[in-house]
Structures are given as structure tokens and as C-alpha cells.
Amino acid sequence: MEVYVGTICVFGFNFAPYQWALCYGQLMPISQNTALFSLLGTYYGGNGTSNFALPNLQGRVSNHQGQLAGGSNYVIGEMAGSETTTILTSNMPAHNHSLTLSVNVNNTTQTGNGPASAFPAAAATTRVAAAAATATKFMANPTVTIGASGGTTPISITDPSLVMNYCISLYGIYPTRN
């Protein structure tokens, strides 16, 4: 199989074929890989004087360079994304939680010194049953606080995947530019 220097292919076995290297981000000496260095430069790392790095595709998906429609601009060698994220109230979509309260004015049971079960309030000397029928003063609307729930454990956002090896050709035909 004739390939270009720097071609990246996916292989279904657990090693790099002869004259190929796994795309693990390892440093390569420029002196032994001048053709590949002339194509990759230091896009993926290295110091550019004695070494350069191969792309690291471990746990990553390759992405085309350029600008997404109405989105981010990706440059060659840029790494982006994350395997997990933590959902916070600051990045959660705005939404409401509804709460329905009901008042039982027929409840004739009273405990303690104040009204119970949210029925109309009356003077302490008035019987509760009479107050329920004649009261003109009612308890203030109850204040309900719904606090944040959940924890701060990151959740996985990794797409379903099949693990295979990305390898890069160290030798082959040098690609010409048109």
C-alpha cells in the first residue's frame, strides 16, 4: 500500500505496522524524520529544533480545521473539548419549578398557640371552628424555598465509541502542493 508521509489511518489491531507510529503524542527526533517534520512542524508539540510531536489521538476524535457554521474556528493542532462536565446553576437553562399549595379551612384541629394547617387566623380566644367560618384575616402566604439539589460530580459526555488505533505513516510518498 503506497501512502503519503504523514497519512493517518485507523487500524483494528493493537500495534503500529512497519514504518508507521501510533498517534500518542510522542516526541520524534527531527534528524531521523525530516520529511515528516517538514509537514507537521510543531503543530502538535515539540521544540522545533531537535524534536517535534506526533498528534495525540488517545481518547480524542479528529476534527477538521476551519470555522464551523456560526461557530468556533479550529486551527490545525488545536485540542478542544472534554470527556466530562459538571452541570452548575450558571450553565443550566433557565426554568421554573411550580408548587401548588392548598388551604384547608375546615380543619378544626389546632395545636399550640397559632393556626395550624394554614386555616384562617383568629384571636387566641376565638374557637378555631368559628374562626374558620367568620374570620376576615388570613395567614400570610407561606414562603417556600426550593434549594439547589444534586452534587458537583462531573457527568460523562463521551459519545458511544469503538476503540481503535490511529497511526501515522513515517515514510512514503512526499505530498506535493498544487
HELIX and SHEET records of a PDB file:
HELIX    1   1 ILE A   30  GLN A   32  5                                   3    
HELIX    2   2 THR A   34  LEU A   40  1                                   7    
HELIX    3   3 THR A   89  ASN A   91  5                                   3    
HELIX    4   4 VAL A  128  THR A  134  1                                   7    
SHEET    1   A 3 ILE A   8  PHE A  11  0                                        
SHEET    2   A 3 ASN A 165  SER A 169 -1                                        
SHEET    3   A 3 TRP A  20  LEU A  22 -1                                        
SHEET    1   B 2 LEU A  27  PRO A  29  0                                        
SHEET    2   B 2 ASN A  51  ALA A  53 -1                                        
SHEET    1   C 2 GLY A  66  GLN A  67  0                                        
SHEET    2   C 2 ASN A  73  TYR A  74 -1                                        
SHEET    1   D 2 THR A  84  THR A  85  0                                        
SHEET    2   D 2 ILE A 155  SER A 156 -1                                        
END                                                                             
